[in-house]
Amino acid sequence: GGIFPGPMTTTQFLLGLGLGAITGVLAALFGVGGGLIMVPGFVFLFALDQKSAVATSLAVIIAVSLVATTKYAAVSLVKWQVVLPVMIGAVVTTWAAADWLKLLSNDLLTRAFAILMIAVGIRMLFVR
């Protein structure tokens, strides 16, 4: 669902560029952007339901991740020995979890996402 059943208006396109710019800065500086920025942005700015926001954010983050990884690998910041096991675990689990998304309600996903964001934020503030 959402407000984009057909071609985007100029305003919608500009909102997308703005959300993309914010996502790019935060992805490059903090390694976040897909879930933390784009999902709420898609829900609030573009009226996408939670499921569509998650799926759309994952589609966008492919290019964002490739660009950032290329830049950081060029200056030896990517720790490849960590990448392989985490990537394998994430890819295998994502395959199954993508099916779970279809089974859960948008309301439940939205609430769970909000709780996760709050919990992670609190942990980052108080635990080192």
GINORMO-V253719 format. One record per pair of residues at least 12 apart in sequence whose ideal C-beta (glycine too) atoms are under 10 Angstrom apart, sorted by sequence separation. I is the first residue (numbers start at 1). J is the second residue. D is the distance in whole Angstrom. If there is no record, write none. Layout:
# GINORMO-V253719
i & j & d
I & J & D
I & J & D
This chain:
# GINORMO-V253719
i & j & d
4 & 16 & 9
25 & 37 & 9
26 & 38 & 10
41 & 53 & 8
42 & 54 & 9
20 & 33 & 9
23 & 36 & 9
24 & 37 & 10
39 & 52 & 10
40 & 53 & 8
42 & 55 & 10
19 & 33 & 10
23 & 37 & 5
39 & 53 & 5
42 & 56 & 6
69 & 83 & 9
22 & 37 & 6
23 & 38 & 6
38 & 53 & 7
39 & 54 & 6
41 & 56 & 10
42 & 57 & 6
22 & 38 & 9
38 & 54 & 9
39 & 55 & 10
41 & 57 & 9
20 & 37 & 10
39 & 56 & 9
40 & 57 & 10
19 & 37 & 7
20 & 38 & 8
23 & 41 & 8
35 & 53 & 9
38 & 56 & 7
39 & 57 & 5
42 & 60 & 9
19 & 38 & 7
22 & 41 & 8
35 & 54 & 8
38 & 57 & 4
39 & 58 & 10
34 & 54 & 9
37 & 57 & 8
38 & 58 & 9
19 & 40 & 10
20 & 41 & 9
36 & 57 & 9
38 & 59 & 10
19 & 41 & 4
34 & 56 & 10
35 & 57 & 7
38 & 60 & 6
18 & 41 & 9
19 & 42 & 8
34 & 57 & 5
35 & 58 & 9
38 & 61 & 7
33 & 57 & 8
34 & 58 & 6
16 & 41 & 9
19 & 44 & 10
34 & 59 & 10
15 & 41 & 8
16 & 42 & 9
19 & 45 & 6
34 & 60 & 7
35 & 61 & 9
38 & 64 & 9
18 & 45 & 9
19 & 46 & 8
33 & 60 & 8
34 & 61 & 4
33 & 61 & 7
34 & 62 & 10
16 & 45 & 8
15 & 45 & 5
16 & 46 & 8
34 & 64 & 8
15 & 46 & 7
33 & 64 & 6
34 & 65 & 9
33 & 65 & 9
12 & 45 & 9
27 & 60 & 10
12 & 46 & 7
23 & 57 & 9
27 & 61 & 8
31 & 65 & 10
33 & 68 & 9
28 & 64 & 9
58 & 94 & 9
23 & 60 & 7
27 & 64 & 5
31 & 68 & 8
4 & 42 & 10
8 & 46 & 9
23 & 61 & 8
26 & 64 & 10
27 & 65 & 8
24 & 63 & 10
28 & 67 & 9
29 & 68 & 10
2 & 42 & 8
20 & 60 & 7
24 & 64 & 7
27 & 67 & 9
28 & 68 & 6
58 & 98 & 9
2 & 43 & 9
19 & 60 & 9
23 & 64 & 7
27 & 68 & 6
31 & 72 & 10
3 & 45 & 9
4 & 46 & 7
3 & 46 & 6
4 & 47 & 9
20 & 63 & 10
24 & 67 & 8
28 & 71 & 8
55 & 98 & 8
2 & 46 & 6
3 & 47 & 5
4 & 48 & 8
16 & 60 & 9
20 & 64 & 8
24 & 68 & 8
28 & 72 & 9
54 & 98 & 9
2 & 47 & 5
3 & 48 & 8
1 & 47 & 8
2 & 48 & 4
55 & 101 & 8
1 & 48 & 7
2 & 49 & 7
54 & 101 & 6
1 & 49 & 4
4 & 52 & 9
1 & 50 & 10
1 & 51 & 8
2 & 52 & 6
51 & 101 & 6
1 & 52 & 6
2 & 53 & 8
50 & 101 & 9
51 & 102 & 7
1 & 53 & 10
4 & 56 & 10
54 & 106 & 10
51 & 104 & 8
53 & 106 & 9
2 & 56 & 9
50 & 104 & 9
51 & 105 & 9
52 & 106 & 9
50 & 105 & 9
51 & 106 & 6
54 & 109 & 7
49 & 105 & 10
50 & 106 & 4
53 & 109 & 9
49 & 106 & 5
50 & 107 & 8
53 & 110 & 9
48 & 106 & 10
49 & 107 & 10
50 & 108 & 9
51 & 109 & 7
50 & 109 & 4
51 & 110 & 10
54 & 113 & 8
49 & 109 & 9
50 & 110 & 5
53 & 113 & 9
49 & 110 & 9
50 & 111 & 9
50 & 112 & 9
43 & 106 & 9
50 & 113 & 7
43 & 110 & 7
39 & 109 & 10
40 & 110 & 10
43 & 113 & 9
39 & 110 & 9
40 & 113 & 8
39 & 113 & 7
40 & 114 & 9
36 & 113 & 10
40 & 117 & 8
35 & 113 & 7
39 & 117 & 9
36 & 116 & 10
35 & 116 & 8
36 & 117 & 7
35 & 117 & 8
36 & 120 & 9
35 & 120 & 10
36 & 121 & 10
32 & 120 & 10
1 & 106 & 9
